[in-house]
Amino acid sequence: MQKWFLFISVMILASCSVDANVPAESPTLEKVTPEVTSETPSNNLETLPVDMSWHIQYSGDMDYSLDVDMYNIDLFDTSAETIKQLQSRGVLVVCYFSAGSYEDWRPDAADFPAETLGKPMEGWEGETWLDIRQISKLQPVMEKRLDMAVAKGCDGVDPDNVNGFENETGFPLTYEDQIAFNTFLAKAAHQRGLLIGLKNDLNQIQDLLPHFDWILNEECFSFDECELLLPFVQAGKPVFVIEYDLSPQKFCEQANKMNFNALHKNWELDAYNYACRWHMIFLRAFIIGISIAAPVGPIGVLCIRRTLANGRAAGFFSGMGAASADMVYGAIAAFGLTAITGLLVDNAFWLRLIGGVFLLYLGVKTFLEKPSDKPAQAAQGNLLSMYTSTFFLTITNPMTILSFAAIFAGTMLGKDTGSPLIMVAGVFAGSAAWWLTLSFGVGILRDRLNQTHMAWINRISGAVIVIFGLYALLSGG
């Protein structure tokens, strides 16, 4: 009796629907309307959102294919045509140059007065610090670079090494010297209609926040100083963070809670790009995959019955058919393919009719099937057949796509334009994990069942599947 009670309980649980339990969005800091000052950009660009997907690359084979909100690329090495192509996709293009250092390989290196060159930058061959106190002598070079950014069509600029006062530059730079130079850069950029970001320089945020449109920091988690970046988030301005040595698992969760746009990058700033917001998106999509898979009644019954009759592999492959169909519908919802969605929903009656008839066939076949003398192992061909049948059953229920669309919208997973592939992968992984768990869990009972038990399991499973088939036919349309 205990065996039968356990089996019937499992069958009921697999056949019943449960509500998807998707975690709510992590709380974020309240967005405050940025202060409008004389340093507000004079162009027509909207204020940047706090949450932005982005890619930064200065070396290696350039990857311009990522579906992100912003590209941070080198001012000198990037052509106007490349910038135009990125912008045609709606990408914000930020152009990088070093404002606080001299680089001997740049085409305008000869424009820097010799008396402005200081100590070499440690670890960076061919690069030396600049005497930013001499703004009048550096102004022509910096303005020429900003004019180049305008000519190439950059939306904004990312001037680097603007915290020389904290380093051994060879000059007695003060806090006030750095404020004056950085403010000059911001004003000159805004006068040309360019957005501008503050690079590192954490200890001057309170004074420079009104003048800059975002901040980009390197390794704040490594040095435990990320709290200093929060004023930008509180002012409604985005924070971009790069970590090199820390693994994503050690900082991504906290970065997402702080509403930072954090990346894990190689020191060379090549094409490798791991976005923390995608890290969280995958985890949420994984939970959605489980939530969508768990309530499916007829697939659950088939998975259990096939596991008991033919082994864990049979049950798992049956579940993977459903997981693959969930992935297809998840992709349609994630990528916003409204034309396909409309086509499926418009033909929902016929799809449900076909699915219902197939369920009736499987139910009757299962009810009449005689158990073998000893447990069988599914052959490779049978595994493919089991996979195909559950894929077909799941795909003939187009209402599933509406469930995905509603959940994606409710959890705001579609907000990040770079996330659809991550979302689909998470949904598939979550669904597959559920079927793996179910098939291996039920497989524990297999060796305890005799031929009589399996005969009753076939009858009960067949009857339940027939009921699902009749329900699909009666509720079609």
C-alpha positions as CSV (number, residue, x, y, z in Angstrom):
1,M,0.0,0.0,0.0
2,Q,2.8,2.4,0.8
3,K,4.2,1.9,-2.7
4,W,0.9,2.6,-4.3
5,F,0.3,5.6,-2.1
6,L,3.6,7.0,-3.1
7,F,3.1,6.4,-6.8
8,I,-0.4,7.9,-6.9
9,S,0.9,11.0,-5.0
10,V,3.6,11.5,-7.6
11,M,1.1,11.2,-10.4
12,I,-1.2,13.7,-8.9
13,L,1.5,16.2,-8.2
14,A,2.7,15.9,-11.8
15,S,-0.8,16.4,-13.2
16,C,-1.7,19.5,-11.1
17,S,-0.9,23.1,-12.0
18,V,1.0,25.4,-9.7
19,D,1.5,29.1,-9.8
20,A,4.8,30.3,-11.1
21,N,6.8,31.6,-8.2
22,V,9.1,34.2,-9.8
23,P,11.1,36.5,-7.6
24,A,10.4,40.1,-7.7
25,E,12.8,42.7,-8.9
26,S,15.6,43.5,-6.5
27,P,14.9,46.9,-4.8
28,T,16.8,49.8,-6.4
29,L,17.6,53.2,-5.2
30,E,15.0,55.9,-5.8
31,K,15.8,57.8,-9.0
32,V,16.2,61.5,-8.5
33,T,15.8,64.0,-11.3
34,P,19.3,65.2,-12.2
35,E,20.1,68.8,-11.4
36,V,20.1,71.1,-14.4
37,T,23.2,73.2,-14.4
38,S,25.3,75.2,-16.9
39,E,27.1,72.0,-17.6
40,T,24.0,70.2,-18.9
41,P,24.7,68.8,-22.4
42,S,23.5,71.1,-25.1
43,N,22.7,68.3,-27.6
44,N,19.3,66.7,-28.0
45,L,20.2,63.4,-26.5
46,E,18.0,62.2,-23.7
47,T,19.3,61.7,-20.2
48,L,20.9,58.3,-20.0
49,P,19.0,55.6,-18.1
50,V,20.6,54.1,-15.0
51,D,20.3,50.6,-16.4
52,M,22.3,50.2,-19.6
53,S,23.8,47.2,-21.3
54,W,27.2,48.0,-22.8
55,H,30.5,46.8,-24.3
56,I,34.0,48.2,-24.0
57,Q,36.8,47.1,-26.3
58,Y,40.1,48.7,-27.3
59,S,42.1,45.7,-28.5
60,G,41.9,42.5,-30.5
61,D,39.5,41.7,-33.3
62,M,36.7,44.2,-32.7
63,D,33.3,42.7,-32.1
64,Y,30.5,45.1,-33.2
65,S,27.8,42.5,-33.2
66,L,26.6,42.7,-29.6
67,D,23.0,43.9,-29.0
68,V,23.8,46.4,-26.3
69,D,22.8,50.0,-25.5
70,M,26.3,51.5,-25.5
71,Y,29.7,50.9,-27.1
72,N,32.8,52.4,-25.6
73,I,35.5,52.3,-28.2
74,D,38.8,54.1,-29.1
75,L,38.5,57.6,-30.6
76,F,41.5,57.3,-32.8
77,D,41.1,53.7,-33.9
78,T,37.4,53.8,-34.8
79,S,36.2,55.1,-38.2
80,A,33.3,57.5,-38.6
81,E,31.6,54.8,-40.8
82,T,31.8,52.2,-37.9
83,I,30.3,54.7,-35.5
84,K,27.5,55.5,-38.0
85,Q,26.7,51.8,-38.4
86,L,26.5,51.3,-34.7
87,Q,24.2,54.3,-34.3
88,S,21.9,53.0,-37.1
89,R,21.1,50.1,-34.7
90,G,20.3,52.5,-31.9
91,V,23.6,52.1,-30.1
92,L,25.1,55.0,-28.1
93,V,28.7,55.4,-29.1
94,V,31.2,56.7,-26.5
95,C,34.7,57.5,-27.8
96,Y,37.7,56.9,-25.5
97,F,40.9,59.0,-25.2
98,S,43.4,59.7,-22.4
99,A,43.0,63.3,-21.1
100,G,45.5,63.1,-18.2
101,S,48.4,61.3,-20.0
102,Y,50.6,61.6,-23.1
103,E,50.7,58.5,-25.3
104,D,53.6,58.6,-27.7
105,W,51.9,56.4,-30.4
106,R,48.9,58.8,-30.9
107,P,48.9,60.8,-34.2
108,D,48.7,64.1,-32.2
109,A,51.6,63.3,-29.9
110,A,53.7,66.1,-31.3
111,D,51.0,68.6,-30.3
112,F,51.8,68.3,-26.5
113,P,54.2,70.9,-25.2
114,A,57.3,69.3,-23.7
115,E,56.9,71.1,-20.4
116,T,53.6,69.4,-19.8
117,L,55.1,65.9,-19.8
118,G,55.8,64.3,-16.4
119,K,56.7,60.9,-15.0
120,P,56.1,57.7,-17.0
121,M,52.9,55.8,-16.0
122,E,53.9,52.6,-14.2
123,G,53.0,49.6,-16.2
124,W,52.1,51.5,-19.4
125,E,54.9,51.7,-21.9
126,G,55.1,55.0,-23.9
127,E,52.7,56.8,-21.6
128,T,53.5,59.7,-19.2
129,W,51.5,61.8,-16.9
130,L,50.5,65.4,-17.9
131,D,50.8,68.6,-15.9
132,I,47.1,69.4,-15.8
133,R,47.7,72.7,-14.1
134,Q,48.7,74.1,-17.5
135,I,45.2,74.0,-18.9
136,S,46.0,76.8,-21.4
137,K,48.7,74.7,-23.0
138,L,46.7,71.5,-23.0
139,Q,43.4,73.1,-24.0
140,P,44.2,73.2,-27.8
141,V,45.0,69.4,-27.8
142,M,42.0,68.4,-25.8
143,E,39.6,70.6,-27.8
144,K,41.1,69.2,-31.0
145,R,40.3,65.7,-29.7
146,L,36.8,66.7,-28.8
147,D,36.3,68.2,-32.3
148,M,37.5,64.9,-33.7
149,A,34.8,63.1,-31.7
150,V,32.2,65.5,-33.1
151,A,33.5,65.0,-36.6
152,K,33.3,61.2,-36.3
153,G,29.8,61.4,-34.9
154,C,30.6,60.2,-31.3
155,D,27.7,60.6,-28.9
156,G,29.9,61.0,-25.9
157,V,33.5,60.8,-24.7
158,D,35.4,58.8,-22.0
159,P,38.5,60.8,-21.0
160,D,40.9,58.6,-19.0
161,N,43.5,59.3,-16.3
162,V,41.6,62.2,-14.7
163,N,42.8,61.5,-11.2
164,G,46.4,62.4,-11.5
165,F,46.4,64.4,-8.2
166,E,46.3,61.0,-6.4
167,N,49.3,59.6,-8.4
168,E,53.0,60.2,-8.7
169,T,52.9,62.4,-11.8
170,G,56.1,64.4,-11.3
171,F,54.1,67.5,-10.5
172,P,52.6,68.8,-7.2
173,L,49.0,68.5,-8.4
174,T,46.3,69.4,-5.9
175,Y,42.7,68.5,-5.4
176,E,41.7,71.9,-6.8
177,D,44.0,71.5,-9.9
178,Q,42.2,68.3,-10.7
179,I,38.7,69.8,-10.2
180,A,39.6,72.7,-12.5
181,F,40.9,70.4,-15.3
182,N,38.0,67.9,-15.1
183,T,35.5,70.7,-15.1
184,F,37.2,72.2,-18.2
185,L,36.8,68.9,-20.0
186,A,33.1,68.6,-19.1
187,K,32.3,72.1,-20.2
188,A,34.2,71.8,-23.4
189,A,32.4,68.5,-24.2
190,H,29.0,69.8,-23.4
191,Q,29.5,72.9,-25.5
192,R,30.1,70.6,-28.5
193,G,26.9,68.6,-27.8
194,L,28.9,65.6,-26.4
195,L,28.0,63.6,-23.3
196,I,31.0,62.9,-21.0
197,G,31.8,60.4,-18.3
198,L,33.9,60.7,-15.3
199,K,36.6,58.0,-15.2
200,N,37.5,56.6,-11.7
201,D,38.4,59.7,-9.6
202,L,36.1,58.5,-6.8
203,N,37.2,61.0,-4.2
204,Q,35.9,64.0,-6.2
205,I,32.5,62.6,-7.0
206,Q,30.6,65.0,-4.8
207,D,32.2,68.0,-6.6
208,L,32.1,66.7,-10.1
209,L,28.7,64.9,-10.1
210,P,26.8,67.9,-11.6
211,H,29.2,68.2,-14.5
212,F,29.3,64.5,-15.7
213,D,26.7,62.3,-17.3
214,W,27.9,59.0,-15.9
215,I,30.9,57.4,-14.2
216,L,33.1,54.5,-15.2
217,N,35.1,52.9,-12.5
218,E,37.6,50.0,-12.6
219,E,37.9,47.5,-9.7
220,C,35.8,49.2,-7.1
221,F,34.8,45.8,-5.7
222,S,38.4,44.7,-5.6
223,F,39.3,47.7,-3.5
224,D,36.0,47.8,-1.5
225,E,35.1,51.3,-2.5
226,C,31.9,50.9,-4.5
227,E,29.8,52.8,-2.0
228,L,31.5,56.0,-3.2
229,L,29.7,55.5,-6.6
230,L,26.2,55.5,-5.2
231,P,25.6,59.3,-5.6
232,F,25.5,58.8,-9.4
233,V,22.8,56.2,-9.1
234,Q,20.9,58.4,-6.6
235,A,21.1,61.3,-9.1
236,G,19.6,59.1,-11.9
237,K,22.9,58.7,-13.7
238,P,24.4,55.4,-14.8
239,V,27.4,53.7,-13.1
240,F,29.6,51.5,-15.3
241,V,32.0,49.2,-13.5
242,I,34.7,46.9,-14.7
243,E,36.4,44.1,-12.7
244,Y,39.4,42.2,-14.0
245,D,40.7,39.8,-11.3
246,L,37.5,39.0,-9.4
247,S,35.3,36.3,-10.8
248,P,31.7,37.3,-11.7
249,Q,30.4,35.1,-8.9
250,K,32.3,37.3,-6.4
251,F,30.8,40.7,-7.4
252,C,27.9,40.4,-9.8
253,E,25.2,39.8,-7.3
254,Q,26.2,42.9,-5.3
255,A,26.7,45.0,-8.4
256,N,23.1,44.2,-9.5
257,K,21.8,45.1,-6.0
258,M,23.6,48.5,-6.3
259,N,22.1,49.0,-9.7
260,F,25.5,49.1,-11.4
261,N,26.2,48.2,-15.0
262,A,29.1,45.9,-14.2
263,L,31.3,43.8,-16.6
264,H,34.0,41.2,-16.1
265,K,36.7,42.0,-18.6
266,N,40.2,40.9,-19.5
267,W,43.0,43.4,-18.7
268,E,43.6,43.9,-22.5
269,L,40.0,45.1,-22.9
270,D,39.5,42.7,-25.8
271,A,36.3,41.2,-27.1
272,Y,35.6,39.1,-24.0
273,N,32.6,40.6,-22.2
274,Y,30.6,39.1,-19.3
275,A,27.7,41.4,-18.1
276,C,26.5,41.0,-14.5
277,R,23.0,42.0,-15.4
278,W,22.9,39.0,-17.8
279,H,24.1,36.9,-14.8
280,M,20.9,37.8,-12.9
281,I,18.7,37.4,-16.0
282,F,19.9,33.8,-16.5
283,L,19.1,32.9,-12.9
284,R,15.6,34.4,-13.1
285,A,15.0,32.8,-16.5
286,F,16.2,29.5,-15.0
287,I,13.5,29.8,-12.3
288,I,10.9,30.6,-15.0
289,G,11.9,27.5,-16.9
290,I,11.2,25.4,-13.9
291,S,7.9,27.2,-13.2
292,I,6.7,26.6,-16.7
293,A,7.8,23.0,-16.9
294,A,6.6,21.8,-13.5
295,P,2.8,22.3,-13.9
296,V,2.5,20.5,-17.3
297,G,0.1,17.6,-16.6
298,P,0.2,15.2,-19.6
299,I,4.0,15.6,-20.1
300,G,4.6,14.9,-16.4
301,V,2.5,11.7,-16.6
302,L,4.3,10.6,-19.7
303,C,7.7,11.3,-18.2
304,I,6.8,9.3,-15.0
305,R,5.3,6.4,-16.9
306,R,8.2,6.1,-19.4
307,T,10.7,6.3,-16.6
308,L,9.1,3.5,-14.8
309,A,8.7,1.4,-17.9
310,N,11.9,2.1,-19.9
311,G,14.3,3.7,-17.5
312,R,15.6,7.2,-16.5
313,A,16.9,8.0,-20.0
314,A,13.4,7.5,-21.5
315,G,11.9,9.8,-18.9
316,F,14.6,12.4,-19.3
317,F,14.4,12.4,-23.1
318,S,10.7,12.8,-22.9
319,G,11.1,15.8,-20.7
320,M,13.8,17.3,-23.0
321,G,11.3,17.3,-25.8
322,A,9.1,19.5,-23.7
323,A,12.1,21.6,-22.7
324,S,13.0,22.2,-26.3
325,A,9.5,23.3,-27.1
326,D,9.6,25.6,-24.1
327,M,12.8,27.1,-25.5
328,V,11.2,27.7,-28.9
329,Y,8.2,29.5,-27.3
330,G,10.6,31.3,-24.9
331,A,12.7,32.6,-27.8
332,I,9.6,33.8,-29.7
333,A,8.5,35.8,-26.6
334,A,12.0,37.0,-25.7
335,F,12.8,38.3,-29.1
336,G,9.3,39.9,-29.5
337,L,8.4,38.0,-32.7
338,T,4.8,39.3,-32.7
339,A,4.1,38.0,-36.2
340,I,4.8,34.4,-35.2
341,T,3.0,34.9,-31.9
342,G,-0.1,36.2,-33.7
343,L,0.0,33.3,-36.2
344,L,0.2,30.7,-33.4
345,V,-2.6,32.3,-31.4
346,D,-4.8,32.7,-34.4
347,N,-4.5,29.0,-35.1
348,A,-4.7,27.9,-31.5
349,F,-8.0,25.9,-32.2
350,W,-6.4,23.7,-34.8
351,L,-3.2,23.2,-32.9
352,R,-5.1,22.2,-29.7
353,L,-7.3,19.9,-31.8
354,I,-4.2,18.2,-33.3
355,G,-2.6,18.0,-29.8
356,G,-5.8,16.6,-28.3
357,V,-6.1,13.8,-30.9
358,F,-2.5,12.9,-30.3
359,L,-3.0,12.7,-26.6
360,L,-6.0,10.4,-27.1
361,Y,-3.8,8.2,-29.3
362,L,-1.0,8.1,-26.7
363,G,-3.5,7.5,-23.8
364,V,-5.2,4.6,-25.5
365,K,-1.9,3.1,-26.6
366,T,-0.6,3.4,-23.0
367,F,-3.7,1.9,-21.5
368,L,-3.6,-1.2,-23.7
369,E,0.1,-1.7,-23.6
370,K,1.2,-4.9,-21.8
371,P,4.2,-4.7,-19.5
372,S,7.2,-6.8,-20.2
373,D,8.5,-9.5,-18.0
374,K,11.4,-7.4,-16.8
375,P,12.1,-3.7,-17.0
376,A,13.2,-2.6,-20.5
377,Q,15.8,-0.1,-21.5
378,A,14.8,2.3,-24.3
379,A,16.8,2.0,-27.5
380,Q,18.3,5.0,-29.2
381,G,15.5,5.1,-31.8
382,N,12.9,4.9,-29.1
383,L,14.5,7.8,-27.2
384,L,14.3,10.0,-30.3
385,S,10.6,9.0,-30.7
386,M,9.9,9.8,-27.1
387,Y,11.7,13.2,-27.5
388,T,9.7,14.0,-30.6
389,S,6.3,13.1,-29.2
390,T,6.6,15.4,-26.1
391,F,8.1,18.2,-28.3
392,F,5.0,17.9,-30.5
393,L,2.6,17.8,-27.6
394,T,4.1,20.9,-26.0
395,I,4.4,22.9,-29.2
396,T,0.7,22.3,-30.0
397,N,-0.2,24.4,-27.0
398,P,0.5,28.0,-28.3
399,M,-1.0,29.5,-25.1
400,T,2.4,28.7,-23.6
401,I,3.9,31.6,-25.5
402,L,1.5,34.0,-23.8
403,S,2.6,32.7,-20.4
404,F,6.2,33.4,-21.3
405,A,5.4,36.9,-22.6
406,A,3.4,37.7,-19.4
407,I,6.2,36.4,-17.1
408,F,8.9,38.2,-19.0
409,A,7.0,41.4,-18.9
410,G,6.2,41.0,-15.2
411,T,9.8,40.4,-14.2
412,M,11.1,43.1,-16.6
413,L,13.5,40.5,-18.1
414,G,13.0,42.0,-21.5
415,K,14.3,45.4,-20.4
416,D,17.9,44.7,-21.3
417,T,18.3,44.6,-25.1
418,G,21.3,42.3,-24.8
419,S,19.4,39.7,-22.8
420,P,17.2,37.6,-25.2
421,L,19.7,34.8,-25.7
422,I,20.5,34.7,-22.0
423,M,16.8,34.5,-21.3
424,V,16.2,31.6,-23.7
425,A,19.3,29.7,-22.4
426,G,18.0,30.2,-18.8
427,V,14.5,28.9,-19.6
428,F,15.9,25.9,-21.4
429,A,18.3,25.1,-18.5
430,G,15.5,25.5,-15.9
431,S,13.1,23.3,-17.8
432,A,15.8,20.6,-18.4
433,A,16.8,20.6,-14.8
434,W,13.2,19.9,-13.8
435,W,12.8,17.0,-16.1
436,L,16.2,15.6,-15.1
437,T,15.2,15.8,-11.4
438,L,11.8,14.2,-12.1
439,S,13.0,11.3,-14.2
440,F,15.9,10.5,-11.8
441,G,13.7,10.8,-8.8
442,V,11.0,8.5,-10.1
443,G,13.6,6.1,-11.3
444,I,14.2,5.2,-7.7
445,L,10.8,3.4,-7.6
446,R,11.5,1.4,-10.8
447,D,13.2,-1.6,-9.2
448,R,10.5,-2.0,-6.6
449,L,7.6,-2.6,-9.1
450,N,6.6,-5.9,-10.5
451,Q,4.6,-6.8,-13.7
452,T,1.2,-6.4,-12.0
453,H,2.2,-2.9,-10.7
454,M,3.3,-1.9,-14.2
455,A,0.0,-3.1,-15.7
456,W,-2.0,-0.8,-13.3
457,I,0.4,2.0,-14.0
458,N,-0.2,1.7,-17.7
459,R,-4.0,1.8,-17.2
460,I,-3.9,4.7,-14.8
461,S,-1.4,6.7,-16.9
462,G,-3.4,5.9,-20.1
463,A,-6.7,7.0,-18.5
464,V,-5.1,10.3,-17.2
465,I,-3.6,11.1,-20.6
466,V,-7.0,10.4,-22.3
467,I,-8.6,12.8,-19.9
468,F,-6.1,15.5,-20.8
469,G,-6.8,14.8,-24.5
470,L,-10.5,15.1,-24.1
471,Y,-10.0,18.3,-22.2
472,A,-7.9,19.7,-25.0
473,L,-10.5,18.8,-27.5
474,L,-13.4,20.2,-25.5
475,S,-11.7,23.5,-24.7
476,G,-10.1,24.0,-28.1
477,G,-10.5,27.5,-29.4
